[in-house]
C-alpha cells in the first residue's frame, strides 16, 4: 500500500486544491457521523425519559441538519475524488502507451498485442477503481473510525476497552487474506491478458478462420482461456468473501461484551440510558467503517497487482538509446562494418561489410530467414548490432536521435498498414497538415490515382479497419504512395509490390526509377523483374553475404543466385 501511494504521489500532489475540498467534505461527514451518536443521548434522556416538550422540535430538526450536512459532504468528496481519480488514470493510459510504443522492437515483438492491450485497458481500469473509489472510501472511513473511537473513549473508557480489543483480532486474519488475494489478482490479470490475446488473434485472422471453417475450433480454444479466467476469479471471490463474515462475527462478539458490561452499568446507575444509547450507537457506527475498511483493503490487493504490472513496463529500460545529434542532411552514404546481430546464440547477421552511396539501388535476395528484413531493420534501429557498427554519412548510427534518423527513411514492408482515417491522411501519415497536391502527386507515382479518384470521396474516403474497403493491391499502392510522400533520402522496400500484377508493377517501377535517382534504395524482391536492374544484388544465406554483384555477374558466378533467380522468375 505504501509503495503504490509512493509511486502515484508525484501525480496525486498536483491536485492539492481538489484534495482540500475532499478533506473538507470528509470533515463534514465526520462531524455528522459523530453528531448522529451524540444526538441519541438527549433524544433518550431529555425527550423520552424527561419528556421535555421542546425536544420534540429540536431533535427532528437536528437530525435533518445532521443528514443534510452529511449528504453535502459526501457529494463534495465523491465528485472531487472522482475527478482526481479519472484525471490521473486518463494521464496514466497515455504515459503507459507512450512508454510501450517508444520501447525497442524486441519488447514489442516478444510481448503479445493482447498482453499489451490488457495492461493499457484492464490493469489501468483496476488502478482507476483504487484511485477513484477505494482511496476516497478509505480516507473517509479511516477518519470516521478515528473520530468515533475518540468519542467512545470519551464517553466511557471501560466500555471502549471491550469494544476496541476486537480490532487486533480483525486485522490479523485480514492480512492473511489480503496476501492470498494479491497472488490471485496477479494470476487473474495474467489470464485476462491471455483472453484478450486470444480475441485479438481471432479478429485479426477472421479471413483464414472463415476460409477453413474453423469457427468451432477457435471457440473451443477461446473457451479454455475463458473458463480458466473464470476459475481464477472465483478463487479470489471465495477468499475475498471471507473478509466480511469474519469481521462481522468478531465484531458482534465485541458488541455482545459491550451490551453485557454496559447493561450492568445502567442497572447500577453508573450510566444513563441516553449515555448507553449514544455509546452503543457510536459502537455500531464505528464497526461499519471498520468492516468497509476490511473489504476495501482486500480489494486494494487487486490494484496493487495491477500497479506492479503497469510500473513493470514504465520502469523498463529501453535497449535502444537515443543519440545526442540531429541528422539534418539527407542520407548520402551507409556503411556496415563487420555487423553481427545475435538472437539466442545464433547470428542473424554474421559479419556484414558493405558500403552504399547516394543514387544506388541495392537488392537483397536469399532464402527465408536469411536475414534480409533484419538487414533493413538495423537501419531503422529496431535493433542495434551486438558487435560492429553501422555508419550514416560517416557517423555511427547510434549518435543520431531516432526521430531525426527516421525522418530520412521511408519503409514499405511486407505487411501493409492502413489506419482508420482518410486515404489522404494515410498517405501523409504522421503529418499535422496534409498537402493535397503532394498526396495526389504521390498517388500518381504509385499508380494509385485512377482508382482513388473512382472512390466515392476520392482522397477524403475514410478507410475501414486495416483498409478492408480496399483490395490487397490497392492497399499496397497506398503504402508505396506513403513512402513517396515522405520524400525520404533512403527508401526501404520489403517485398513492396508482392500484391501487384506484372503490368502494375512495371508501371510503378518505371515511375520509381526516375523518382529514386538521387536516393538510396534497398529492395527485398519477390520477383526477378524487381531487382535485375539493381546496381548491386546481395545474396544472403544464414545472415552472411555469400555473393554480390549485378544480375548478369551473379548469374555467371553464383550457384545460389542461379537457384534463387529460378525461384523468383514468374
Rosetta blueprint (number, residue, H / E / L):
1 X L
2 X H
3 X H
4 X H
5 X H
6 X H
7 X H
8 X H
9 X H
10 X H
11 X H
12 X H
13 X H
14 X H
15 X H
16 X H
17 X H
18 X H
19 X H
20 X H
21 X H
22 X H
23 X H
24 X H
25 X H
26 X H
27 X H
28 X H
29 X H
30 X H
31 X H
32 X H
33 X H
34 X H
35 X H
36 X H
37 X H
38 X H
39 X H
40 X H
41 X H
42 X H
43 X H
44 X H
45 X H
46 X H
47 X H
48 X H
49 X H
50 X L
51 X L
52 X L
53 X L
54 X L
55 X H
56 X H
57 X H
58 X H
59 X H
60 X H
61 X H
62 X H
63 X H
64 X H
65 X H
66 X H
67 X H
68 X H
69 X H
70 X H
71 X H
72 X H
73 X H
74 X H
75 X H
76 X H
77 X H
78 X H
79 X H
80 X H
81 X H
82 X H
83 X H
84 X H
85 X H
86 X H
87 X H
88 X H
89 X H
90 X H
91 X H
92 X H
93 X H
94 X H
95 X H
96 X H
97 X H
98 X H
99 X H
100 X H
101 X H
102 X H
103 X L
104 X L
105 X H
106 X H
107 X H
108 X H
109 X H
110 X H
111 X L
112 X L
113 X H
114 X H
115 X H
116 X H
117 X H
118 X H
119 X H
120 X H
121 X H
122 X H
123 X H
124 X H
125 X H
126 X H
127 X H
128 X H
129 X H
130 X H
131 X H
132 X H
133 X H
134 X H
135 X H
136 X H
137 X H
138 X H
139 X H
140 X H
141 X H
142 X H
143 X H
144 X H
145 X H
146 X H
147 X H
148 X H
149 X H
150 X H
151 X H
152 X H
153 X H
154 X H
155 X H
156 X L
157 X H
158 X H
159 X H
160 X H
161 X H
162 X H
163 X H
164 X H
165 X H
166 X H
167 X H
168 X H
169 X H
170 X H
171 X H
172 X H
173 X H
174 X H
175 X H
176 X H
177 X H
178 X H
179 X H
180 X H
181 X H
182 X H
183 X H
184 X H
185 X H
186 X H
187 X H
188 X H
189 X H
190 X H
191 X H
192 X H
193 X H
194 X H
195 X H
196 X H
197 X H
198 X H
199 X H
200 X H
201 X H
202 X H
203 X H
204 X H
205 X L
206 X H
207 X H
208 X H
209 X H
210 X H
211 X H
212 X L
213 X L
214 X L
215 X H
216 X H
217 X H
218 X H
219 X H
220 X H
221 X H
222 X H
223 X H
224 X H
225 X H
226 X H
227 X H
228 X H
229 X H
230 X H
231 X H
232 X H
233 X H
234 X H
235 X H
236 X H
237 X H
238 X H
239 X H
240 X H
241 X L
242 X H
243 X H
244 X H
245 X H
246 X H
247 X H
248 X H
249 X H
250 X H
251 X H
252 X H
253 X H
254 X H
255 X H
256 X H
257 X H
258 X H
259 X H
260 X H
261 X H
262 X H
263 X H
264 X H
265 X H
266 X H
267 X H
268 X L
269 X L
270 X L
271 X L
272 X L
273 X H
274 X H
275 X H
276 X H
277 X H
278 X H
279 X H
280 X H
281 X H
282 X H
283 X H
284 X H
285 X H
286 X H
287 X H
288 X H
289 X H
290 X H
291 X H
292 X H
293 X H
294 X H
295 X H
296 X H
297 X H
298 X H
299 X H
300 X H
301 X H
302 X H
303 X H
304 X H
305 X H
306 X H
307 X H
308 X H
309 X H
310 X H
311 X H
312 X H
313 X H
314 X H
315 X L
316 X L
317 X L
318 X L
319 X L
320 X L
321 X L
322 X L
323 X L
324 X L
325 X E
326 X L
327 X L
328 X L
329 X L
330 X L
331 X L
332 X L
333 X E
334 X E
335 X E
336 X E
337 X E
338 X E
339 X E
340 X E
341 X E
342 X E
343 X E
344 X L
345 X L
346 X E
347 X E
348 X E
349 X E
350 X E
351 X E
352 X E
353 X E
354 X E
355 X E
356 X E
357 X E
358 X L
359 X L
360 X L
361 X E
362 X E
363 X E
364 X E
365 X E
366 X E
367 X L
368 X L
369 X L
370 X L
371 X L
372 X H
373 X H
374 X H
375 X H
376 X H
377 X H
378 X H
379 X H
380 X L
381 X L
382 X L
383 X L
384 X L
385 X L
386 X L
387 X E
388 X E
389 X E
390 X E
391 X E
392 X E
393 X L
394 X L
395 X E
396 X E
397 X H
398 X H
399 X H
400 X E
401 X L
402 X H
403 X H
404 X H
405 X H
406 X H
407 X L
408 X L
409 X E
410 X E
411 X E
412 X E
413 X L
414 X L
415 X L
416 X L
417 X L
418 X L
419 X L
420 X L
421 X L
422 X E
423 X H
424 X H
425 X H
426 X H
427 X H
428 X L
429 X L
430 X L
431 X L
432 X L
433 X L
434 X L
435 X L
436 X H
437 X H
438 X H
439 X H
440 X H
441 X H
442 X H
443 X H
444 X H
445 X H
446 X L
447 X L
448 X L
449 X H
450 X H
451 X H
452 X H
453 X H
454 X L
455 X L
456 X L
457 X L
458 X H
459 X H
460 X H
461 X L
462 X E
463 X L
464 X L
465 X H
466 X H
467 X H
468 X L
469 X L
470 X L
471 X L
472 X H
473 X H
474 X H
475 X H
476 X H
477 X H
478 X H
479 X H
480 X H
481 X H
482 X H
483 X H
484 X H
485 X H
486 X H
487 X L
488 X L
489 X L
490 X E
491 X E
492 X E
493 X E
494 X E
495 X L
496 X L
497 X L
498 X L
499 X L
500 X L
501 X L
502 X H
503 X H
504 X H
505 X H
506 X H
507 X H
508 X H
509 X H
510 X H
511 X H
512 X H
513 X H
514 X H
515 X H
516 X L
517 X L
518 X L
519 X L
520 X E
521 X E
522 X E
523 X E
524 X E
525 X L
526 X L
527 X L
528 X H
529 X H
530 X H
531 X H
532 X L
533 X L
534 X L
535 X L
536 X E
537 X E
538 X E
539 X E
540 X E
541 X E
542 X L
543 X L
544 X E
545 X E
546 X E
547 X E
548 X E
549 X E
550 X L
551 X H
552 X H
553 X H
554 X H
555 X H
556 X H
557 X H
558 X L
559 X H
560 X H
561 X H
562 X H
563 X H
564 X H
565 X H
566 X H
567 X H
568 X H
569 X L
570 X L
